C-alpha cells in the first residue's frame, strides 16, 4: 500500500488475481448449509450501467456476508442473451446477433470482474447457446405433453417497427407503445403458440399470501394482474341464436338491464357483419376498444332478460372484449358508468334498481330510488324496482338471484390470459414444431432431434427465419413426409422463467437441471432485481416452477423465498438515461476512485429498495473514508500502542460489541446503509480513542479487525488488504463474521443516555455562557426514581401518584416523590424504560472521556448518595443531573 494514500488500482488488481488463482468463489455441488443468492441476470447490452452496479453489489454483499456467517453460498451469473435489441444492432451494423451478443458479454464480464463481484463463473450460462435453449425446447415438449401448449388464432399486439408480437405487459401507457422502441402498437390476428398459464391461475393467486418475503407492492401487482373476480354467469336468449351466456359481478342489478352488448369479434357479431353493412362498417372502421368513449351499433336482434322476461335491444359495442368475461354482457346504465355513458349516447333507458342504504333504514321498508339520470350509482345498496327482490341488500340479492334463475351459476373470471410466446424474429429459441404437408398437422420435434438450432442470420426485413429456406424445409417426424419448420421463436421470458434452476447443474447434458441438487438449493433464498419485472418475469417463473413441481420432480412450488426490488440510481432527481445525457459511467468511477469506493458509496447512500441521487461529492467522501481507514491500520501495525485497559477501553469495547451486533442484524435485513453507518461510526470512535489517549492494543486491534470484517462484504478489496496487514492468514471472504453477545435494546438505551448527557452539558455551557469549564459532575438519579418510573410504565391506574405512594420506599421520599410523581403523570404516554442505576453509572463512567475530550475539563460520575438533595431533584433515570464548575 502506498504512503501517498489509498492507491486502489494495485490493491484491486492484486486481490482479483488472488481470488482467481485460488478459485475463491467456486461453489461445491454437495453442501450442508446451502444459501442461494441471485440477482436477476442482465441483458448483455455492452456496458454495465449504474443500475447493474447497484443490483449486483447488493447480491454480492449479501452473498459475502452469508459466506462469512458459515453458509455455503451459491452466487452465479449468466446472461439473458436472446432478444430483439441484439437483432436490431446486428442489422444496423451488418453483423450477426451472435457475434454482437458475445462481444457484449465479454465486455460486461470484464467490468463485473473489475467490480470485484464474487461469482462462481464455472456456472455461467448464456441463454443464446444451444446448450441452454435446447432445454427451452425440451420444456416446451413437456408442457405440450401435459396439455399446457395450444396453437390458435388470436388478436395480438403487433409492433410494426420491431415486426413482432408483444405480450400485453410489453405494451406501455395509455398511448399503447412498444416497450422497446416506443412505436404505437397495432392489433393483428395471427396464429400463435400459447402456454396455458390460466390453468394455474387459482394457485398463482392464492399462493401470493404465502410469499411473506416479497414486498407487499409486488404481491399486490401480481394479484391485480391475475385479476380474479367472482360473479354469476347466466343465459340471455337472443332471437335466432339461442342462449348467450353473460358474466356479471352485479346480478343484483339485473332488473335495470336495458340493453345487451356483444364484443365486435363475438361469433354472433361476425355473423351479423356478413349480412349487415352497418355492423360490418362499425367492426372494420369504427370499433376502438381503447377510445375515450364507448361506441357501438344497434342490431336488429333482441335479448330476453331471464329474470323479467323483457326484450331488450342488442348492440355490438367496442367496450365489450371477447377475452374478458364471455364477450357478452348485460348493460345496466343506472349502476355502471361505462354503460351509463353508452346509454346516454344511444338514448337507451336508464333505470335505477339499487338505492343507497339510508342511515336509519329498518331493514324492511324499500327506500326511494336514486336519481341516476346524470350519473350512475355504482355502490352496493338496497334493491328497488326489482319486484319481489325489492328491499333486499345487494349481497343477499346476488345469492338469491343466482339460486332462483335456472341458467345462473356462480363463476369466477380472470384478467390473466394465456401466455402467447410466439415472436416473429430470429434471435430467440426456435419453437420445436414442424408443420407436416400431409395429414399430421403440427408435430413437436422429438427429444432426440433437439436442439433445433438457429440457422445463419439473414439480414432481411421481417422475420429472418422465413427467409432461411433450406433450414425451413424438413421432414415430418411422424410420417417422414415433407414439412416446414415453425419460424416463430419463443418469447425471451421463457428463458428467464427457469434459468435459476440451470445454475445448479449448468453442464448437465441429459436434463435441464439435476432435480436432486435443485431440491437442495431451491428455492432461491434472496432474489434481487428491478420492480419493472414484478409482473412478467416473476409470474412466469412462478408458473414454470409449479409445472416443474407437478411433472419433473421439483419439490418446491415457489422459486424465490425473499425478493428485494432495488431502487433506481438517479442524477439530480431523474433516472439515469442515455437519452437524457445524465449517465455516470461505472468504468470512470472505478478508474478514478476504485470499485470499493463505488460499491461502498452506493450501499451507504440509501436502503436498497429506495431510489437515490448519485453524488460526486459523496463518492469523494467515501474514498476519503477508505483512505483514513487504511492510514489507521498502517499506523497501528507500524506502532503498536501500549495503553491501559481502563474505563475508556471498556467504553470502546462496548461500542465494538454494539456495532458488531447491530451491523450483523442490519446485514440480515439487507439494510446495508444502516450497517455501514454503524461501522463508520465505530471508525470515528476508534479515531477519537487514539486521539484522546494511548489505546489499549488488544482493544484497538479488535476494533480495527471488526471494522475490516464488517466492511468486507461491501469493500472486499481493501478489506482483504487490511485483513492481511493485521496479521491474518487466508482471505477475509473466508473469515468468520465477528460476533458479540450484546442486547440491542441495552445498546440503544446506553447510547441514548450518553448522547443525551453530552447534549445537556453542551446546553448548559451555552446557556450559562461558560467559556472554560473547570470541572463537570454527572449525577446519577437515586434508585427510588427508577422504581417509580418502572411502576408508572406498568400501571394502568387512573391515580398514578396514589399508586406510587403505596410503595413505602417511594412514599418516604416525601415532597420529592410527589413532585416526581406529578412529572410522571404528565408525561405518562411518552414514558419508556431506561437502564438501571448501576448500569447507568457504569455506562456514564466509561463514556466520561468523551465529555472530557470535548470540553477539556475533568468529569466525575457521581452516585446519588454522594450529593445533596438540591442536586438530586434534577437527576432522573436516563437524564442525570449536571453540575459544572466555572
Buried (B, 14 or more C-beta within 10 A) or exposed (E): BEEEBBBBEEBBEEBBEBBEEEEBBEBEEEBEEBBBBBBBBBBBBBBBBBBBBBBBBBBBBBBBBBBBBEBBBBBBBBBBBBBBBBBBBBBEEEBBBBEBBBEBBEBBBEBBBBBBBBBBBEBBBBBBBBBBBBBBBBBBBBBBEEEBBEBEEBBBBBBEBBBBBBBBBBBBEEEBBBBBEEEEBEEEEBEBBBBBBBBBBEEBBEBBEEBEBBBEEBBEBBBEBBBBBEBBBBBBBBEEBEEBBBBBBBBBBBBBBBBBBBBBBBEBBBEBBEEBEBBBEBBEEBBEBEEEEBBBBBBEBBBBBBBBEEBBBBBBBBBBBBBBBBBBBBBBBBBBEBBBBBBEEBEBEBBBBBBBBEEEBEEEEBBEBBEBEEEBBBEBBBBBBBEEBBBBBBEBBBBBBBEEBEEBEEBEBBBBBBBBBBBBBBBBBBBBBBBBBEEBEBBBBEEEEBBBEBBEBBBEEEBBBBBBEEBBEBEBBBBEEEBBBBBBBBBBBBBBBBBBBBBBBBEBEEEBBBBEBBBBBBBBBBBBBBBEBBBBBBBBBBBBBBBBBEBBBBEBBBBBBBBBBBBBBBBEEEEBEEEEEBBBEBBEBBEBBBBBBBBBBBBBBBBBBEEBBBBEEBBBEBBEBBBBBBBBBBEBBEEEBEBEEEBBBBBBBBBBBBBBBBBBBBBEEBBBBBBBBBBBBBBEBBBBBBEBBEBBBEBBBBBBBBBBBBBBBBBBBBBBBBBBBBEBEEBBBEBEBBEBEBEEEBBEBBBBBBEBBBEBBEEBBEEEEBEEBEEBBBBBBBBBBBBBBBBBEEBEEEEBBEBBBEBEEBEEBEEBBBEBBEBBEEEEEEBEBBBBBEBBBBBBBBBBBBBBBBBEBBBEBBBBEEBEEEBBBBBBBBBBBBBBEE
